[in-house]
Amino acid sequence: MAELNTRKLVLDVPVSAFNVTQYKEGVLENKQDCLAEETPVALVYNGVSHAVMLATPQDLEDFALGFSLSEGIVQNQHELYDVEVSLQENGIEVRCEIASERFQQLKARRRTLAGKTGCGLCGAENLAQAMRYPQVLSAQYLFSAKSIALGLQAMSAQQVLQQKTGATHASAYVMADGTIGLIREDVGRHNALDKLVGALAKTALDKSGFIITTSRASFEMVQKAATAGIGMLVAVSAPTGLAVRVADACGLSLVGFARENRYVVYSHPEQIQHDLIKND
């Protein structure tokens, strides 16, 4: 068996060029193709490895903060004291220093993850750990149907990795007026959302906007958005039944099959303002 060529991993380089042979309409052509990178990323808390995920090697500080918040490892960004990204022989270590109280709670959970690309509830030891339902959102906002269309329209132009590789998901924070406030990309949809949650936590942007994800809307995607205090999640694909029930219970508007001129609202439609003729 041929030896695996892992190439030289470089931090913050999410794309690599490969020599390929393309067949198109009866013609063979040698050319270069850009591919998205995925790398084992170990999240280490106070010197103890907690999770290993396959992720795109950029925006890893955002990833660490977003993952820590989404997983309930810390309650706010101030409990994550420091993040150090370290290149290792077989991947990347993201070394996080967190408050001692949170670290003691983390050790008590005895949770170890072995994540794959796009992985959901990997490695939870029991059902209580896996199914962490979000609290009811403390603030309710009204969202404009026009802003959904504008956000979807503007989002694709800012998906730099997707344009180069065709292999990445994106999560975008859309302002109330439909403009893109922040966007993060990754080969994994959960990773992209964690990166966005982390980036949002470090900004002064208010929570009156919403999130668009280029994937389906699973339970964990709803959980992450609601935990971040976001009132609407818009997905370009379908939600799951569990995602809809959880969104309904916590007060989050969940939208699926979103395109610029159509979408389906699965929970809390009263929070979306439509200037359209409604057919019952």
N, C-alpha and C positions, 0 to 999 in steps of 0.2 A: 504494500500500500504506500502511495506517495506521501511524503511528509507534508504536513499542513504548513502552508506559507502564511503566517500571521501578519506579515509585513511589520513595519515599525509604527507603533501607535504614537500619535502626536496629540497632545491636549488641544482642545478647541479646534480640531480639524474634523468636521463631521462628514466630509465627502472625500472619496478617493477615486482616482482615474484608473480604469482597467482597459487593456487591449482586448477587443472582442471581435467576433466575426458576425456580421449582420446579414441575414437573408431577407431580401425584399423584392417581390415581384420578379423572381427568377434570377436575381443578381446577388452574388456574394461580395461583400465589401469588408475590408479590415478597417476598423476605426477605434476611437476611444469612447468609452462610456463612463459617466459619473455615477457612482453608487453611494448610497447612504451608509455610513459606518454604524455598527452596533458593537458595543464594548461591555464586558462585565464591569459593573460599577458597584463596589462594596461600600455600603454606608456603615461607618464605624462610629459608635457613640461612646465617648469617654474611654477609648481604647478597646472596646468590645465590639466585634463585628456583629451586626444585627441583620442586615439584608444584602443580598447580591442580586442586582437587576441588570438586564441587558438594556442599554440605553445609548442614545446618541451622545458622543462626548463633547457637548457644549452646554452652557448655562447650568453647570452642575451645582453651583452655589444656590441658584434658584431651586433646582431639583431637591437639594438637601433640605432647604427650608420648607418647601411645599410638601414634600413627603412627610417631614416631621410633623407639620400641622395637620395634614390629612389623616395621618395614622394616629393622631392623638398623643404622639410622643412628647410634644411640647404644646402648651396652650396658647402661646403667642410668640412672636419673633424675638422678643427680648429674652426668652429662656434658651435660645440658641446663641451661645456666647461667641463661638468662633467656628469657621469652616475652613479646612485646609484640603485642597485637592492635590493628590500625590500620584504621580505616574508610577505604576509597578510593572513588572515583567509581563504579567498576564492580564493586565487590566488597570483599573483606576481605583484608588481608595479615596473616599471622601470622608475625612475625619472631622467629626462634629463634637464640639464640647457643649454639653447642655447642663442645666441646673441640676445639682446633686439630687434634689427631691424627685425630679423627673427621671433621672437615671435609675434611682432605686425602684421606681414604679416600672420602668422598662425591664429591669432585671427580673422583677416579680412576674412579669408576663411570660417570660421564658419562650419568646417567639423567635423563630428563625425562618426567614424567607429564602427561597431559591427561585428567583423570578426568571421568567422567559419573556420574550418580546410580547407586549400586549397582555401580560398576565394580570389576573384579577386578584383573587383572594388566596394567593399562594402561601402555603406553609402555616396558616393559622392553626393553633393547637386545638381549638375547640370552637363551637358555634358562637359562643358569646364574643370571642375575639373577632371572628369573621364578620358577624352581623352587628356592626356598630352603627345604630340608627342615629341620624343627626337630630339635633334639637330643632324645635319649631323656630323658624326664622323670626328674629325680633322686629325686623322692619319689613314692611310690604311696600313695593313700588309698582307704579304703572309703567308698562312698556309699550312703545309705539310699534305697530305692525310695519310702518315705514322704516324704522330703525333696524328691524330684522333684515329686510330686503337690502338696505344700504350696507349693513355689516357683512352679509354674505357676498355682496358684489365687491366690496373692498378687500375682503380677506384673501382671496386667491392671489392677488398681486403682491401680497406681502409674505407668501409662503415660499421663501427663497430656496430652501432645501427641496421642497416638493417639485419646484420648477426644474431643479438640476437633476433630480434622481427619480421622481415619481414614486417614492417609497416611504414617505413620512406622513404622519398625522400632524395636525396643528390644533391648538386651542387658542382662541383669541378672546380678549376682554373688549367688549364693544360698549362705547359710551352711549348715553341716552340719545344723542343725536345721530347715532349710526356710524360714527367714526371709530376706527380701531385704536384703542388705547395702548394695548400690549398684545404681543403674539409670541408664542413659543412652539417649537417643532421638535419632534422626536419620532423614532421608529415605532415607539409604543404609545398608544393613545393615552394610557394612564400616566405615563411619564410626561407627555406633553402637557397634560392638565396639571400635574404636580409642579412642573416648572413654572407654569403660569400663576398658580396659586402662590408660589414662593416669590415670584416677581411682584405680584400685586401687594403682598404683605409688606414689601419694602418701599412702596410708593405712597403718595398722598392722594391717589385717586379715590373718589368716593365709591360707595357700593350701589349706586343707582343704575349701573349698567348691567350687562349680562354676558354670559359666556357662550361662544359658538365652538363646537367640536366637530371635526371632520370625520367622526366615527359614529357608531351606534351609541345609544345611551343606556349603559348598564347600571345596576344598582350602585356600583362603586363610583361611577362618574357623577351620579346624583349626590351621593354622600360627600364627595370631595367638594363639589360646588356649594352645597348647602353649608358644610362646615366652614367654608371661606366666607359665608354671609352673603352669597350671591343669590338673587331672587329668581333668575330664569336661566335655564340651560337649553340651548338650541342645538340639536344634532342633525346632521345631514342624512342619517340613516334612522333605523327604527329603535325605539326603546324596548326594554323588556317589561313584562308584567310587574315584576318586583320593583323595578325602577319607577314605574308609574304610581304604584301604591305608596312608596316611600316619599316621592315628590308630593303627592297629594296630602300626605300626613304632615309633612314639615312646612308646607306653604310655598313650595317652589313650583313655578310654572315650567312645565316640561314640554318642549316642542320637538317633533321628529319629522323626518322626511322633508327637511327644509331646503327649499330652492328660492330663488329670487322672487318668484311669482306664486308660490304655494307652500304650504306646510300644514301639519296636523298638530293641534294642541291637545295634549293628553291630560293635563292637570291645570287647574286654576286659570281657565280662559278669561275670567273676569279681570285679570291683571294685565291683559293685552288690549290696547285700544285699536279698533279697526275702523277705518273710514271706507268701508266697503258695504255692498248690499249683502245681507245675510240670508241664505236660503236654509230653512229648517227641514 
